[in-house]
């Protein structure tokens, strides 16, 4: 049902790697929202939109608006407008849920087709979010229908920001896999070995670069083999 290519080798929970990867994704998506808000307020990018005039832009960018931070009593202009709340809600909703298509596989997100249930859940959830952003007029959440022009602009924005997520994933996985396999770790141990071989305060003194690097590599490989054997004994 859930179509994912399994890991080619025995795997285990790596909470540190999961936390680091999640932090990087979170920072990237936060940057997409912050930049989106900046473009709306401080540039004319959306003013000259080819999809036509966008609803509420005059109120959002009202130069006479003097709302202080934390003041929610006035929702007539600036960041307190219901239309602005709707478009930010939709932007966060789409990109946030679309991330599941990137994290579910180690390859390109479009290479391994997800299950129909996963696709259906995404489509239904984001259709609901889109209709809320376009039509809802709810006083208790201070959101107001932004119209289909904003909905289309937000969808295009999120698609553009979604595309680099695979590249970010590959870079993060390459670094973490290199560390777990010992290639980066062995380099670090090699540098430490060079210091211990060549530093004047070293008891051994002397030594050359090759022997120091070989010493660090052997240490890293030994640790990696011991971890692999321990994993196999535990799970076989």
Secondary structure, DSSP 8 states (H G I E B T S, - for coil): -------SS-----HHHHHHHHHHHHHHHHHHHHHHHHHHHH-STTTT-TT---TTHHHHT-TT----TT--S--SSGGG-HHHHHHHHHHHHHHHHHHHHHHT-SS-TTTS---HHHHHHHHHHHHHHHHHHHH-EETTTTEE--HHHHHHHHHHHHHHHHHTHHHHHHHHHHHHHHHHHTHHHHHHHHHHHHHHHHSTT-SS----HHHHHHHHHHHHHHHHHHHHHHHHHHH-
